């Protein structure tokens, strides 16, 4: 499905004029080191270890500096076919995956009215406040989005969405409904973080919507999504195990404040899979203050699974972090961040660790 979407967009672009084609890009160079925590091993990683990115299985090992886990380059191409119809493709090349292109966006947009747009193709799942820009480091106040909340294995979908935006007094209001599916073979997060071997993870019958409201000071988003999950688990030496039709519901709320030099970011999610007796909640909050080109900040995040009679292997972790962002040039920043993870999971997870990160972001 993904390849068909990209091929259609590229072939259509080839029939149009070059001045209707625009390019933009972004890059992040990240170096980090996990240290001073619980000793041991997790999924072949010497600990203390730190999960820098769940979706792409980026784990920092004990005492070793690494720049390959989260460094990346992204390129976006947009083609304007007519005044109302456009096509967008965005590919990201990650050092952790030998710079193999990963397509996050590949969709067509058609303006039904000046306020209403329909889009079809591949997009990021909008279940988080920073879903659309999660890998565009320059748009983030942190070195990375808080992984206690941005930690799910599926981040994009293939389908359709309808967006309607309008102004109500001093407020901008946007409503969006979306539907689709995502199929992954040998899911990276499942293999590198949770199972240690091949897992096919498919999210089917995705249906959801969100409402955004914002003015010059305050912003908020409420999101709801539901879908079914099919898993194929291929443990070496064993017969494959298939789990089909697991229902899932997601509810999320996020808010932001930019008042004077103050910056506040907060977000909370609930994930529910009733047939597995599974419920989890996650939250994060950050407060920062801008001093000229510098923005120091402090925050925390937390992920907690509910212990039930049939769901006992719970994951529970929390992170405190402090950092500073320096906007030293136009469209460029340098960030330094320190994280401290406390892991109280009911099984042998990553345990406690501290993490030091230096990252530079650029837009071009």
N, C-alpha and C positions, 0 to 999 in steps of 0.2 A: 504493500500500500504506500509506504513512504517513498519508494523509488518511483512509483507511478506518478505521485504528486509532483516530485521534483522534475521528472522528465517532462511533464506537461507544462510546468511553469517555464522551464528553460527553452523548450521548443517554441512556445508562444513568444517569449522574449526575443528570440532570434528573428522573428518576423517584423519587429518594430524598430523605431529609430533610436540611435545611440543616445541622443540627448534626452530621451525619456527614461534612461537607466541611471540610477544613482547608487553609489556605494558608500558604506560607512563601516567602521570597525572598532574593535576594542581589544585590549590585551591586559593580562595580569601576570606579573612575575612574583611568585610567592616562595619564600624560604622559611622553613619552620623546623622546630626541634621539640620532641617530647622528652620530659625528664622528671625526676624526683616524684616517684609514685610507687605503686604496687609492682613488685617484681613478678616475673613469670612469662607466660606466652599466651597469645590469643590469635587463633587462625593463622599460625605460622609467623606471627609478628612478635618480636621480643618486646616485652613491656618493662617499664611504663610505655604505653602507646596511646595515641590520640586519633580519633576519627575526625578528619578534616572535612570529609564529604561522604555522606552515606550513598547517595545516588550513583556515584562513580567509584565507590570502594577505596577512597583515599585514606590510608592509615599511616600515621607517622610512627616509626620504630624507636625503641629505646636509645637515647643519646646520639642519634644520627641526624645531622642536618640534611634536609632534602628540599630541593626546589622543583622536583618533578610531580609531586602529589597534586598540586592545585594550579600550577602555572598553565596558562592557556592563551590562545588567540582566537578571536571571532571575527567573522566578516558577514555583513548583511548587504544583500542586493535587493533593490526595489525597482520594479518596472511599472511605469504608468501607461497602461494601454489606452485608456480614455480618461475623460474628466472624472468618471465614476468608478472605473475598474482598474485595479492595480494588483500586482503580484509581489510577494515578499519571500525571500529565502535567507535563512540565517544558519551558518554552519560554524561549529566550534571545534578547534583542534586542541587537544589536551596532551601535555607532555607525558602524563601517566598512561596514555593509551597509544603511545608511539605516533602521536599527531594524526591519528585516523579521524577524518571528519565525522562529527556527530551533528545531525541536522535537528535543531530544536524547532525551527519555524520553516514552513513551506506552504503558503496559503494564498488564496485569492481573496480580495476584498471588493465588495460592490456596495456603493452608497445608494440605498433605496431612497433616502431623503437626506437633507443636510444633517439631520440628527440621528439617522438610523443606518447602520452598516451591517451587512451580512458577510461572514467570512467562512471559507471552506478550505480544509486542508489540515496541515499539522501545526499545532500551537502548544505552548506550555500550558499545563493544567493550572488554572487560576485559583488554587486552594490556599495560597499564601499571599501576604501583602506584597512580597517582592518576587512573585512567580515569574513575571515577564523579564525581570532584570537580574535574576539570581546569580548569573555568571558574568554580568557586566559590573566588574568590581568598582568602577568609578561612581556608580549610582548608589553604592552601599556605604553607610557610615562605618561599618566594621571591616575587619580583614576578610571575613566570610560571614554569611548569614548564620545565625545560631543553630547549630546542628541538632540540639535537643528538640527543636520544633520543625526544622527543615530536613527531616530525616527519612522520607519515604522513598521506596524503590522505583516508583513510576512518577516521572516529572512532565511528560508530554502526552498528547493524545491526537488521534486522527479523527476529524469530524467536522462539525459545523457549529457556529455560534452567531447570535444576533445581538448587537449592542445598540443601545439607545442612550443618547446623552442630551442633556438640556440644562439651562440655567434657571434657578429659582431664587430670585433676589440676589444675594451675594454668594449663593451656594452653587457649585457645579455638582450635578447628580448624574450618575451613570448606572444603568442596569444592563446586565448581560446574562443570557441563558445559553447553555452549551450542551452538546451531546456528541458521543463518539466512543472510541475504544483505543486501546494500546496493547500490542502484542510484543513481548520480549522473549527471546530465546537465550538461555544461559545468562540470566539477569546478573549484572555485575555486582550490585549490592547484596543480593541473596547469596552469591557464591563467595564473595570476599569478606562479608561482614557476619552472616548468620549461619550458612550451611556448610561452606567449605567445598562444595561441589555444585554441579549444574542443577539449576532450577529454572524452569520456564514459568514466567509470571505474566499472566494476561488479565488486564482489567477490561471487562466487557460491559455493555449497556450503561456507559457513563451518562449521567444526566444531572445537571446542576445549574446554579445561577448565583449571581452576587449583585449587591448594590453598593456603590461607592458614593460617598458624599464628602465634599471638601470646600473650604474657603481659604483665605490667605493664612489662617492660623491653624485650623483644625482639619483633620481628615479621618475618615472611618470607613471600614469595609465589613460587610456581613456576607458570608459565603455558606452555601449548602450544596452538597454533592452526594449522589448515591451511585453504586455500581455493583457488579458481581465480579468475583475473582476466581480464575482457574489457575491451579498450580500443578506443574509436573515436576516431581522430585526424583532425581536420578542419582541415588547413592551408589558409589562404586561397589560392585559385587552383589547388589541387591536388585530385585525387580522394581521397576518404576512405580511410584505411588502418585495417584492423581486425586486432587481435591478440586471438585467442580461446583460452581454456583454459589460460593460463599458470598453472602450479601454484606455490603459495607455502606456505612453512612458517615459523612464528615461534616462537621459544623465548625466554622472559624470566625473569629472576630478580631479585627486589628484597628489600631488607632495611632495617630501621629499628631504632634504639636510642634509648631515652629513659631515661637514668640520671642521677638527680639533676638538675643543671642542664644536662647535656650532651645534645645532640641530634645524631644521625647518620642520614643518608638516603643510600642507594645503590641503583643499579639498572643492569641490563645486559640487552641484547636481541641476538638474532641473527635476521636476515631472510634467507631463501634462496629463489631462483627458479631451480631447476636447468636448465630448458630455455634460459634466457638466460645461463647460466654466471655468475649473479649471487649474491654473498654480501656481506652487510654486518654490521657489529657496531657497537654503540653502548653507551656507559656514562656514568654520572654519579655523583658522590659529593659530599656536603655535610656539613660539621661546623659546629655552632653551639653557643653557650653562652648561657643565659638569665640576665640580670641584672635581676631584678625584672620590669618591663614591657618591657624591651628584650632582643632576641635578635640579636646580631651573628653573621654566618656567613660562611664562605668555601667555595668549591667549584669543581669543573670538570666539563665534559662533553665527549664526543668522539663523532664519527661517522666511520666509515671503511668504504669499499667496497674489496673485494679486486680487484686488477688480475689479469685472466686473459687468455688469448690472444684471446677473443672479446668480452670486456667491458673496454674500455679507457678509456671516458669516465667515469672514477671521480670521485665526490664525496668529499672528505675535509676535515673542518673540526673545530675544537676551540674551546672557550670556557672562559675563566677568569672567575669572578665573585666579588664580595664584596658584602655587603648587610647591612642591619639592619632588623628588624621592631620596631615600637613598638605595643603593645596599649594604646592610650591611653584607650579606653572599652570597656565590655562590648559584644561582638559587632562591634567596629570595630578596624581596625588601619591603620597608615601604614607603608609600606615604601620604602626607598631602595636602589637596586641599581646597581652598575657592572659591565659586561660587556666583555671583550676577546676578539674572535673572530680566529682565525688560520685562513685558508682556503688549502689547498694542493691544490685540486681539479685534475684533469687537463684541465678545460675552463674557459671563462670564466664562473665563478660569481660570488658576491658579493664575494670577496676579503676583505681584512682590514678590521676596523672596531672602534671602541669605541662603547659605548652607555651612556647614563645614563637611569635610569628612576625615576620617583616614582609610587607607586600607593596608593590608599586603598580598603580593602575594608569591606563592611558586610553583616551578616546581619539580616534582619527577618522 
